[in-house]
């Protein structure tokens, strides 16, 4: 009798499991679109808006899990008390084009051979063309003690690279009464290479304003061998740090920290066995960053600061296309991407070339700024009718 009951129970468990699996599978959705944009940040929204106007309604799908859209370049000024973090935020719905379809989910994997993306929730999105615009994620786990320190209001540790913590940077500045104020640059690609030193310059400006600068030792620890990658602007920034009396330590990377002792351990990139423990009263961390897991684990991966392709040994700087899969594009320069994608859709050979142009407003105080504009390989390409390295008072943020 007991064996019969056990068999019946096992049969019921198996039957229930099968029904559950069948129900789960039936709930998964299957979508199809002309263009799939993975990522609803500024880059993804820009491309989605351009093509939503050209294609039929719902021909563009945007895959983005967040209901909030942050304008991240403003985080530096949030950290310096110029704006609240709320000023950087809009609802995701309000910034997406109405003619595009928004799926609130994340990519789990990309099958580039069969042109579809599987989402975290198990849905499948079939595409003809795909633009990847997911950016980089903060990888706090790379620095033991960092996440715990950020979550402790009184740790003295903050970062402007996260909406949850950039206002904490401003509160830490206000609480600072003297001692070591350390600012870091990680040994990884990051979203804005100028931001880690910009917040240091703004801290210097604020400390002067509240008369604590004479009690402060400002230190900038960077993994890089130079202060900036373009020599013309690096030469000027060296004069800035000299004038501001900011100590710069090159090839120096944050390894771990203990916020209960207010100590940070750094290592040298040339010899990782060389470590330096530094006490801090304020520590601003630019965290290590990485691409989302679905890129790291798939055909497509990060091999430079932006999204490139693992199969591509030598990616042509001039084109946004993936050399192996011509239907995959990465969002970096919207006009070039738009034109090349349009030509590809028409089965024409893409002709637009991206010269690597980038613009970086290097804020050096609350009212001065160096406008760095450059191309690939650090070639300056300035567009304003002024001397852009003279720290003209063209910016007033406070």
N, C-alpha and C positions, 0 to 999 in steps of 0.2 A: 504493500500500500504506500509506504514511504517513497519507494522508488518511483511509483507511478506519479505521486505528487511532485517529486523532484523533476521528472521528465516533463510534466505539464508546465511547471514553473519555468524550466529552461526554454521550452517551446514558446512560452508567453514572452520571455525576455527577448529571444531572438526575433519573434514577430514584431514586438514593440520597437526594437532597434531598427529593423528593416523599414517599418512605417516611418520612424523618425528620420532616417536617412533619406527616404523617398520624399518626405515632406520638405526637408531642408533643400534637397536638390530642386524640387519644384518651385521653391520660393526664389531661387537664384534667377536673375534676369539676364537677358541677352540683348545688347544694344548694337546698333550699327550707325556709322557716321562717315562722312567724307573726311573730316579732320578732327582728330582727337588732340586736345591740348592737356597735357599732364602737368598740373600745377596752376593755381589761380592767384599767384603773386602778380607783381607789376608786369613782369615779362609775359606771363601767360595771359593776363587780361588784355595786354596790348595786341598780341597776335590774335586772340579770340575776337576782339572787336574789329580788327581789320578784315577778317574773313567772314564774320557773321553778316557783314554788310554785303558781301559779294555772293554768298551761297544761300541756298534755301534755308528756311527756318528749321532749326534743330539739326542742320547738317554739320554744325560744330558742337562738339561736346567738350566741356571743361571738367576734368576730374580733379576735385579739390575737397578735402575733408573739413576744412575750417569754415566756420560761419563768420569769422572776423578777418578783415584785410588790413594789414599794417603797412604803412609807408616807412620802411626800416631806415632809410637814410636820415630821418629826423631823430632817430634814437640817440644820436650823439648830443643833440641839443636838449633832449629830455634829460640825459645824464648830467647836463650842466645847469639844469633848472630853468631853461628858457621856455620850455613847453611841457605840459603834462602828457603822459603817455596816451591819454584819451584823444589828444589832438592828432595822433598818428593813425587812428583807427576808424575804419568805416565797416559797415556790414558787407560781407562778401557779395550778397545779392545786389547791392547798390552799385558795385563797380563792374559787375559782369554784364556783357551785352545781352539785352532782352531776347534777341533772336538765337542765342546759344542755349544749349541744354546743359544744366549744371547737375552733375552727379556728386553727391556728398560722400565721397569715399576716397581711398588711397589705392595706388597701384601695388599689387602684390608681386606680379611678374609680367614680363613682356615676351611674347612669342613673335619675334620679328619675322620668322619664316612664314608664319600663317597670319600675320597682321592682326593680332588681337592682344588685348591687355586683360589680365585677370585681376580683379580688385580684392582687397582684403576681405570684403564680405562675400566673395565668391561669385560675383557677377562677371560677365564677359563683355568686353567692348570691342567690337570689330571696327577696324578703321581702314581707310585707304591711305591716309597720310597721318603722321603723328609728330607733334612738336613736344619736346621734353623741356619743361621750364620749372623744375622742382627746386633748384638752388641747392644750398648746403644746410645740413643740420648741425647744431651744436652737439659735440660729443663729450659731455661732461665726465663720462666714465674714464676717459684717458688721463684725468688728473685726480688721483685719489684725494678725497676730502673736499673737492670743489663743490659738489652739489650740496653737501651738508652745510658748508659755509654760506652758500648763497641763500639757503633757506633759513639761516639764523640772522635775524635782523641786526643783532649787535656784533656780528663777526668782523665787520669792517671790510668784507669781501663783496664785490659787485661786478656786474658786467652790463655794458650797453648793448650787447648782442642778443638780448632776449627781452621781449615786452614785459615779462613777469618781473624783471630785475633792474631795468634801466633807471627807474625812478629811485631805486635803492642807491645807485651811484650818487645821485644828487643829495640824498639824505646822509650818505657817508661823507660827502664833501662838507656839508654843514656841520657834522659832528666833529670833523677833524680839527684838532687843536695844536698839532705839531707832531714831529717824528717822521718816520719813513712812509712816503706815499709811493707805492710801486705800481707800475703799469706794464703789462706784458703783451707780447706778440707770439702766437703759437707756432709750433713747427708743423704747420699744415696749411693748405690753401684756406683763405678766409674770404668772407663776403666783401669786405671793404678794407683793403690794406692800409688805408690812411687813418681809419678810425681809432686804432689803439693809441696813436700819438696825438691825434686831435683832442681826445678827452684829457690827455695829460697837459696839453697847452691850456685848455679851458680851466682845468683844476688850478694851474699856476695863476691864471688870471683871477680866478675867484679867491684864492688864498691871499693874493695881493690886496684885493678889495676889502677883505675882512681882517687884514693885518696879522695873518698867521704865516705868511710866506717866509719870514725870517726864521721861523721855527721848523720849517718843513725841509726835508731832504727828498726831492722828487727824483725817482729812478725809472728809467725806461729800459726794460729788458726785452730784447728782440732776438728771435732766432736768425734773423738775416745778417749778412755781413756788411750791409749798408743801411743807412737810415731811410732811403727811398730808392726805388729802382731806376729812376730817371736822373741822370747825373746833374742836369741843369737845376732841378728842384732840390736834389739832395744837397748841393753846395749851399743853397740858401737856407735849408732846414738845419744844417750844421751850425750856421750862424745863429739861428733861432734858439737852439738848445744851449748854445754857449752863452747867449745873452740872458736867457732865462735861468741859467745855472742848473740845467737838468742833466743828470748823469746818465749816459747811454752805455749799456753793456750789450755788445753784439754777440751773436752766436750763443745766446743764453736763453734757456727754455725752462718754463715752469714744469716741474716733475710731480710735485705733490705739495699739500699744505695741511697744516693743523691749526684750525681756527681757534681751538681752545687755548693754544699757546701763542697764537698770532705769529706763526712762523711759516715761511715758504721755502721749499727746497728747489733749487735750480740746477740744471746740468749744462755742460758745454757741448755743443754739437760736434766739435772736432774731437772730443774725448769724453764720451758719456760717463766714464768713471769719475770724472772731475765734477764734484758737486759743491754747491754753495748754499748754506742755510742763511736766510735773511729774515730778521724780524720786521714786522710791518705794523703800521697803525691804520693804514688804508691800502687795500690791494684791489686794483681793477684788473680783471682777467679777460683777455680775449681768448675764448676757449678754443680748443682744437675743433675742427669741423670736418664733416664727411658727407658724402652723398647718401640718400636714403638706401635702405637695404635692397630694394628691388633693382637698383642699378648696380650696387656692389656685387650682387650675387648672380647677375645675369650677363648676357652678351654685352650689354651696354654698361660701361663703368666710367668712373672718374679717373683720368690719368693726368689732368692738369687742373688749374683753378676752376675750369668750367667743365662741362660735360663733353667728353670725347668718347671714342669707341675702342674697345679692347682689341678688336680684330685689325684696327687701323694702326699700322706701325708708324706711318708718317702722314698725319692728317694735314691736308693742305690748309694753311691758315686762311686762305682767301675764300673758301667756301664753307657754308654752314652745314653742308650735307654730310651724312655718314657715308663713307666711301663704299662699304659693303652693301648696306641697305639704303638705297637712294630714297626711300619713302620716310626715313627718319631724319628729323632736323632738330638742332638744339637752339634754344632761344638765347641770343646774345645781343645781336644788333638788329632791331626790328625791321628797318627798311630793307636791308639786304636779305633777311630771311623771307620777308613778304614777297619780294620780287622773285627770288629764286624758287620759292614754293609755288608761286603762280605759274612760272615758266615750266616747272616740273609737272604741274597738273595739266598743262597743255601739251605735255610730252615734248617740250622744247628743252634744249640744253641750257642750264642756268648760266647766266653771264655776269651777274652782279658780284662784286668782290668786296669783302670787308677788310679794311686796312688796319683794323685793330684800334681805332680811335676810342679813347677813353678820356673822361674829364673827372678830375678829383679836386673839389674845393677843400684845400687844406686849411682849416680854421686854426689860426694861431693865437687868437684871443677873442673876447666878446665883440670886437669891432674890426679885426683885421683878418685877412685871408689871402692865401696864395692859390691862384687858380692854375692847377697843373693839367695841361692837355697834351696828349701824346699818342703815338701810334705804336704798332708792334716794334719790338727791339729798342724801346725807350727813345724813339725819335720825337722831339717836341713838335706839336702842331697847334699853335695858339691861334685863337679866333677873335679875341677882343682887342680893341684899339688902345690898349694900355700896356704898360710893362707889368706883366702878370706875376713877376717874382719880387716886386717891390713892396708887397704887403700894403697896397693901396687901401684906403678906408672905404672899400666898396661893399663891405658887409657890416651890418649892424644888427646883431641878434638880441641885444639886451639894452 
